[in-house]
């Protein structure tokens, strides 16, 4: 008999070889019908697989991240089965689950998939799902796996098998489709009730531009049509909030093929928006003891070899810049931290000087493949609100907590109220991805856990998400649509001070290494602006919006008074514009609403004679007549942070 432990602390005994589905059934038939997969000792596995020793179990349903991922993984296999039946010549590459749905990369030779084909594939998927085909797992010898896919003439699977070790290869089969796969999968295809194939894209095999371009079909599935309908409504709302659409409408930023893909151009209104965000954070930083620094946009290649960035990312970076001097090479700056380490070294430090906090809005450059670029959220040049704190080991936790306070202040000021703090730790298995000693990693990870707990943060732990030089506290923020974005980050680093031989003189005159804390409350200006725009649907907070007030004269006769009001408002640092186009007032009001300007002031004969303003507020409507002084007070009160 085996002992199975449950999340509520209960322990029950079961016969060796029982499955998670069997265990769920022993509790209730209703529970069994909901189980998509199981988490056994922290690992997501097939719910139908045998359990052979004492274990902790958690049942995964549609409400769990692991359950959804398994559901969508199985849906990718279902789509592949449908493709195999409709287009037998299909060669299959990979078909993983993604954040919202799944995709499969396929090779159809010269054939192009059309929208009509997608409808045909959807229909076939529904037919196959209705058969409630069971998923089965089989361990396969490498030679047998090679023989199977040679017979199928599937070159992509053969290439994948070539990189696998004998004894680690598994096949999954449902119906007439067998795939090379690690799993896990749902018990049967009958769980899949609602299907929508979303779009078609191109994708290079293994992400390498030198390889063949494959066809990628994206899809999403749900356990009910009601869930699918809700998701499609969500997508419609997301389209309206797309920061690329809003950025164009609000004249914030643009892209140019001549300038280069992934290199945003900030237009005047966007530049002013960025500057206000920067001023806001700089003020808070100066009050918290940060010192501003500025570093170049390039650095000698040896700087990044010392830091370890070149070893980890060099082959994926922009190519080095060679000068006329023999052997001299530079890189576009991928990170600010190595530069800040060199600034630290410009003068000797004692234990009394620490902590030292260097802050910079530093632009960095990283190569992203063209297919991965997306508006402001995935670019090749971006500005980090970067800072690096150098402190004594006994100061780490307190400094970390102060940075948490700063991040929370930023989120509160900009309306991000729903977030989770993710403690990003080393991969338990592949520790070769990281630099530094085990002991320093343990100390850094514990410091982050303790600081987060003392600040009362809601946290989750994710292994394998740490930076190569240290663990992190990443802030996962939910926007108005419930989507999760990684914005602010704080990292503890014992390794770069070692690599750069940073020192301070301790109270006993001995030389010690400082500890380094990396932090960026925004993350990057580009990504933060994108998320903020989508979160508030372009209706930015009054203190941040490029134009706070639009003054609308009813006719040309009142333009002088409108400009007089504008001058008074600008003296009070209220950003205002006059719309003196020869348009009807209704058209001006509609255009101002569409431009998402918070306040509009309608002025005509009555307002000019009484020196008042007809005040209207975005999405609320008429607020009545106000004196200029009363309106100024309204704005000033609303813009107090």
N, C-alpha and C positions, 0 to 999 in steps of 0.2 A: 504493500500500500504506500501511496505518496501523500505528503502533506501539502495542501494548496492553501496559500495565504491570500486573503482578499483585501482590497483597499480599506475596508472598515475595520481591519484588524482581526477579523474572524479567520479561523483555520479549520479546514475540513479535510478528511481523508478520502482518496479516490484510488481506484486500481491503476496500476502502471499502464501507460499507453492511452489513457483517456484523452479526449480532445477538449478544447475550450468550448466547443458547441455542446458536447455532452454535459460538461459542467454547467453551462448556462441552462440547458434543458432541465437539469436536476433542480434548479432554482425555480424556473417557470418557463412554460412554453412561450409566453409573450416575450421574455428576455431573449430566448434563443432566436426568435424571428427577427430581432433587431441587430444581432451581433454580426458585424462585418469582418472583424479581425480581432486579434487578441494581443495584449502586451504581456509577454512572459519575461520576468526579471528585467524589465525595462526595454526589451526588444520587441518590435512589432512583427508578428508572425501570422501564418494562416490559422484561422479559427478551427479548421478541420484537421490540422496536423496533430500527431500524437505528442503527449507530454510524458517524459520518461523519468523525471526525477522531481524532488521537492521544488516548488517554485512559487513566486508571487505572481498573481494574475490580475489583469485588468481587462474587462470586456470593452471593445471599441465599437461604437455605433456611429451613425451619421453625425452625431453631435460632437464627436472627437476628431481632432486634426488627423490622427492616424487612421481613423475610420474613413474619413473623406478621401485621404490619399490612396488608401487601398481600393476604395470604390472606383476612383478615377483611373488607377493603374489597370484594373480589370476592364474598365470601359475602353481603354486603349487597345487591349487584346481583342475585345469584342469588335471594335472598328476594323482591326486587322483581319479578323475572320471574315467580316463582311466584304472587305476589299479583295480578299483571296477568292471568294465565291464570284464576285462580279468581274474582277480583273485578274484572272489566274496568273498572268505574267508578272505581277507585282513582286518586286524585290524589297524586303523589309530591312530597315536599319534599326532605329531605336524608338520606343514609344513609352515615355515616362509620364507620371502624373506631374502636374504643375500646380501653382497656387490656386487657380480656379479652373479646374478641368484637366485636360490631357492633350497630348499630340502624338502623332506617329510620323516619322520621316520615312518616305518610301521613294523607290525608283520605278517609274512607269515607262522608262525608255523615252520615246518621242511623244508619248501621249500626254495631253494636258487635262487636268481635272477641271471640270466646269461646275457652275452652280447647280445645274441639272443633275450632274453626277453626285453632288453632295446630298441632294434629296433622295437619290436612289440608294446611296450608302446608308443614310438615316433609316430608310424604310427597311432595308435588309437587317440593320442592327436591331430594330424593334422586333422583327420576326424571330431572330436568333435569341434575343433576350427572353422572348415569350416561351421558348423551349426549356428555360431554366437549366441550361447546360451546366454541369458541375465542373469546377476547376480541379485538376489533379496535378500533383507535383511528383517528379521523378528525377532521381539522381542518375547522371549519365556519364559514362567514361568519355574522356576527351576524344578518343579515336572514334567512338560511336557518334558523338556529336558532330565531328567533322564529316563522317560518312553521311549522316542525315542531311546536312545542309549542302553537301556536294551534290547529292541526288536532287535536292530542291533547286540547285543552282542559285544559291543565295550568298553572294560574295561578301556582303556586309556582316552577316552573322559569322561567316568563316573568319573574317578579320578579327572580330570580337573574341571568338574562341581561341584564336592564336595567342591572345594575351592572358588567357586564363590557365590556372593550374589544374592538372588532372586531380579529380576528387572534389573539386569545388564547383562543378558544373551541374546545373539543374534545368530541366525542361518543365514547362507548364502547358497543359492541354485542356481546351474546352471545345466540345463539339469536334469539328474536323480541323481545328487549328492548333498547332504546336509551336511554341516559341522558346527561344533561349531566354531564361529569366530567373532572377534570384527570388522574385515574389516580394511580399505576400500577395494573396488574392482573396476576393470574397468567396463565400461558399458556392454560389452559383449565379448565373447571369440574370436570374429572375428578380434580383433586387433592383435591377436597372429598369426604371419605369418611364423616364422622360429623357429624351435625347435631342441635342441640338449641335450640329456641326457648324462652327462659327465662321471660320475663314481658312484660306489657303495662303501659304507663304513659301518662300524659297529658303533653304538652309544648306550650308556646305556640310558635307560628311565630316563628322568629328570637329566641326567648327573651323576647319582649315580652308582658307580661301583657295588653296592650290588643289583641293579635292573637288569631286563632282558636286554640282548643285542638285540637291534632292527636293522633293515636294513635301512640305510639312502641312498636315491637316490638323487643325485645332478643333477640339470639341469639348462639350461639357454635358454631364448627365446628372440626373437627380432621382431620388427614390419616389418622387411624385410629380405630377404635372403642375400642381400648385407651387412647388418649390422652383420649378423651371420658370413659370410665369413671373414669380417674384424676382428671380435673377435677371430676366430680360428687362423688367421695369427698372431694376437697379442699373443695368447697363445704359439704358436711355438717359437716366439722370446723370450717370458718369460722363456721357458724351457732352451733355450741356456744361458740365463742370471741367471738362478737359482743359488743362492749363495752356495747351498749345492754342486752342480756340480762343480762350479768354485773353491770352497774351497778345494775340493779334487784334482782337476787338478793342482792348484797352490800351493798345499801342505801347506795350511794355518792352517787348524784345522781338528779334527776328533772326533768321538764319540765311546765309548766302552761300551758294555753291562755290562762288569764287573765293570767298574767305576760307571755306572748308567745312566739311561735315562735323557736327558736334562742337562747333565753336560759336556760341551765341553772341549776337550783337545786342547790346542793351540800348534801347531808344531813350530819349530824354526822360519820359515819364518813368520808365523802368529803372533808369540810372538813379533818379531821385528817390524812388522807392527803396532801392538797395542802399542808398546813402543814409536814409532814415533808419533802416534796420541796423546798419553799421554804427551810426551815431548812438542809437539806443543801447546797443551792447557795449560799445566803447565807454560810455558814461558809467554803466554798471561795473565794468572791469576796472576802471580807474578808481572808483569808490572802493573796490575790493583789493586794491594794491597791485594791480597788474601794470607792467611797464611795456609801452609800445615799442616794437622793433619792426624793421623792414629788411627783407632779404631779396637777393636777385632772382630772376626767373630761370636762371640756369646755374649749374654747379659742376665743378670738376668731377669726372667720373669716379675718381678715387674717394670722393666724399661719400658716395652711395655704395661703394665697395666696403668702406669702413662700417657704414651703418647696417649693411646686410641687405639693403633694398635691391641692389643690383643683382645679387645672387638669387634672390627670390623672384624678382619681377623684371630683370633686365631684358630677357628674351621677348617679353610681352610689351616692352616700353617703346616709345619713339626711338628711332635710331640715333646714335650719338652724333654730336656736332664736332667736326674736326676743324682745327684752326690751321693756319699756314705753318705754325710751329710743329716740328716733327714730334709725333707721339702725344700731342696734347689733345684731349677729348673732353667734351662737356655733354651733359644731358639736360634736356628740359626738366625743370624741377618737378619730381613726382611727389615729394613730401617736404614739409617745412622743418620737421624735427631735426634732421642732421645739421641744418643751418643754425638752428637755435642752440644746439650743443656747442657749436663753434663760438657762438656769441658768449655762452657761459664761460668758455675758456679764456676770454680776452682779459680777464682780471682774476686775481686770486680771491678765494672765498673762505670765510671762516664760518663756524657753526652759528655765529650770531647773525650772519648775513642771510641765512636761509629761513624761510623759503624765498626763492627768487621766482617771479612769475613773468614770463615773456609772452606777449600777445601780438598776433599779426593777422591781418586779413590778407592771407598769402595765396596767390593764384598758382595752381599746380596743373600739370599736364600728364595725362595717362592715355595710352592708346586703347581705344575700344573699337572692336570690329563694327563696320558700317551697319550690319544687321542688328546690332545690340543698342544702337543709339536711339534715344527716345526723348524728344523735347529737351526740357531742362533737367529731367531726372537721370539721364544717362548721357554725359557729354565728354568731350576730350580735354576741355580746359575749364576749370572751375575754381572758385575762390572759397577757401576754408576760413571759418572764423576760429583760427587755430591759436592755441596757447599751450605752453609747456612750463610746468612748475617743477622746480628743482628743490627738493626738501630732504631733511634728515629722515632716517627710518622712523623715528618716534613721532614725526609730524605727518606721516602719510595719511592715516585715517582721518585726522582732523581736516587736512587740506582737501581730501576726497569729499568729505561731507559738505565743505564750503562750496565746492564745485557743484554738488547735487543741488544745493540751495539756489545757485545761479541758474542752473538748467530749469528748475521748477519756476523761478521768477519769469524766465523767458516764455515758458509754456503758458503760464497764467495770463501774462500780458497779451498773448496772441490767441487766446481762446482754445488752446489744446488742453482739454480736461481729462480725457480718457486715454491713459497710457499704462504700459507695463514696463518695468525695468528688467531687462534681460541680462543676466550674468553670463557673459560669453567666455567659456572655458576651453582648455586644450582638448583636442581629440584624445580619447582614452587609448586608442590603438596606435595611430600614426603620429608619434611624437617627433619624428624627423622633420616635420614641417616647422618646428619652432627652434628658437635659439635660447641659450641660457640654462642655468642649472635647475634641477628638480626642486631644490630647497627654495630658491628665489621665486619660482612659480607658485609653490605652495603658500609662501608668505603673501604674495601679491593677491592670489585668489581669496585667501582668508580675509585680507584687508577689505576687499570689495564686498564680500558677503556681510561682514560686520558693519561697515559704513551704511550699506543699504538697509540693513535691519534696524540700525539705530535711527535712521531717518524715517522709518515706518513705510518704506516703499513696498509695493506689491511686486514681487519678483518671480521670475522663472529662470531656470538654469538650462543653458544649451551648450552641449559639448561640441567641440570642433569649430566654434565661431570666434575664437580668440584671434587677436593679431599675432603675427609670427614672433613678436618680441614681448608680448604680455597679454594678460586677460583684460576684459573690458566690461563696463556697464553700459549697455546700449539701451536707449529709450525708444520703445516701440509705441508709436503714437497712433491712435485710431482717429480717422477723420470723420466728417459728418455722415459719410456713407458707410462707416464701419470698416473701412479698409485700414490695414496696418502698415505704417511706414517707419523705417528706422531713421530717426533724426539725430538727436544729441548723442554724444558718446564720450565716455571717460575711461582712460586706460592707465593701468599701473605698469611701470617699466623699470626693471632692475638691469636690463641688458644693454641698452644704448649707453648709459653712463659708463658701463664696463668697456664697451667697444671704443668709446671716445676718450677713455681714461680721465673722466671728470672727477674732480676732487674738491674737498673742503677740509680745512684744518679744524679738528674737533677740540673740545675743551681741554683734553690731555695732550694737545699738540700733535696728535697722530693724524695721518692722512686717511680720510674716509671717502667712500663713494656716495654721492647723493642718489636719491631715488627720483625718478622722473614720472610726472603725471601728464599725459596727453589729454586734451579736452577740446571739444567743439560743440557748444550748445545747439547751434543751427545745423551742424554737420557740414553743409556747404551752402553758400548763398543761393546757388542755382536750384538745387533740390528743395531747399526750404521754401523758396518763393513758389515753386511749382506746387508743393503740397499745400501751402497756405492758400493759394488761389483756388485749388480744387475744394479745400475744406470749407471756405466761405463763399464758394460759387462766384468769386470775383468781387464780392462786396467786402472790401478790406476794412479793417478798423479805421475809425475816423482819423486817428493820429498818424496813420500810415498811408492812407490813400493819396495818390498823386494830386488829384483835384478834390478839395473838400466841398467847395461851394460853386455852383453855376448860377450866375445872375442873368435873369431872362427879362429883358425889356419887352413890353407888349407891342411896342412899335418903335420906329426910329426916333420919335419925339422924346423918348425916355432913355435913350442911350447915354446921354451925358450924366444923368442921375445914376444909371447903372455903373458907369465907370467911376463916378464919385464914391459909390458904395464899395466898389472893388478896391480903390486906393485906401480907404479906411480899414478894410479887412486885412489888406496886405501889411499895413502898419502894425496890426495886431498879430502878425505871423499866421494869418489864416489864408490858406491857398485857395484862391478864387479866380474865376474866369468869367468874362461877359460873353454871352451868345447874342451878338447883334446882327445875326443873319436876317435877311428879309423873309422870314418864315412866320406862319401863324403860331400863336403861343401854344396851341395844342401840340403842334409838331415839335416845338422846342422842348416841351415837357416830356414827350415820348422819347426823344433822342437822349435827353439827360437821364431818364430812367434806364434806358438801354446801356448807357455808358457807366451805369452803377455809381453815379456821383451821389454822395450821401444827402446833400442838401441843395435845394434850388430856391432861389429868391425871385419871385415874380414882382416886377415893378411897373406901375402904370401911373395914371394921373393922380389917383387917390394917394398912392404911396409917396409920390414925389412931393405932393403938397403937404402931407403930414409927416414927411421924413420917416416913413416906416417901410416895412418889407412884408410882402406876402410869403410866408415861410412854408415850404413843403419838404417833407422828409421821405427819403427812399423807402418804398414798400409800406409806408404808413399813410402818407397823404398830407392834406392841408392841416397845418398847425396854427393857422390864423395870423393876424397882423402882429408884428413885433417891431420895437424900435431897434435901431442898429445896436445900441448898447445891450439891450436884452438878448439879441441874437449872438453877439460876441460872448456874452456870459454862458449861453447854452453850449457853444463850441468849446470854450475853455474848460467848462466843467466836464464835458464828455471826453476830452483829450487828456485828462489827468490820469496817469498810470498808477 
